[in-house]
Amino acid sequence: RALWDINRGLGRDEANRVIIEAQFSFTPTIGFPAAAQLTVDTAQTLYGDPAAATVQQAFADRGILAPPT
């Protein structure tokens, strides 16, 4: 559901780019919180603070990350 919220928050094209680009940094043993944080970091790199906050909030709503500050 977090990925769907990211899609709705950023729009399909931006969300897909963030999600796919983030996966290039995943390792075989990465945990879900670390993967979520890498996705936030990728959004920050690609689209800046508003996108990163949208992504972080999607994961925070599911109890995976803390809410954006």
C-alpha positions in Angstrom: 0.0 0.0 0.0 2.9 2.4 0.7 4.0 2.1 -3.0 0.5 2.9 -4.1 0.4 6.0 -1.9 3.8 7.0 -3.4 2.3 6.6 -6.9 -0.7 8.7 -5.9 1.5 11.3 -4.2 4.1 11.8 -6.9 2.3 10.7 -10.0 3.0 7.5 -11.9 6.1 8.5 -13.8 8.0 10.1 -10.9 6.9 7.3 -8.5 8.0 4.5 -10.9 11.4 6.2 -11.4 12.0 6.6 -7.6 10.9 3.0 -6.8 13.0 1.4 -9.6 16.0 3.6 -9.1 16.0 2.8 -5.3 16.0 -0.9 -6.0 19.4 -0.6 -7.6 20.8 0.1 -4.1 19.1 -2.9 -2.4 21.2 -5.8 -1.3 20.1 -9.4 -1.0 19.9 -9.1 2.8 18.3 -5.6 3.1 15.5 -5.2 5.6 12.3 -3.4 4.8 13.0 -0.3 6.9 16.4 0.1 5.2 14.8 -0.4 1.7 12.2 2.2 2.6 14.9 4.7 3.7 16.8 4.1 0.5 13.6 4.9 -1.4 13.2 8.1 0.5 16.8 9.0 -0.2 16.3 8.3 -3.9 13.2 10.5 -4.0 15.3 13.3 -2.3 18.1 12.9 -4.9 15.8 12.8 -7.9 13.0 15.3 -6.9 14.0 17.1 -3.7 12.4 17.7 -0.3 8.7 17.6 -1.2 9.0 14.2 -3.0 11.1 12.8 -0.1 8.5 13.9 2.4 5.7 12.3 0.4 7.6 9.0 0.2 8.6 9.1 3.9 5.0 9.8 4.9 3.8 6.8 2.9 6.1 4.5 4.8 5.4 6.3 8.1 1.7 5.7 7.6 2.5 2.0 7.6 4.7 2.2 10.7 7.9 1.4 8.7 9.6 4.8 9.1 9.2 7.8 11.3 7.1 10.7 9.9 9.0 13.4 8.1 10.1 16.3 10.2 
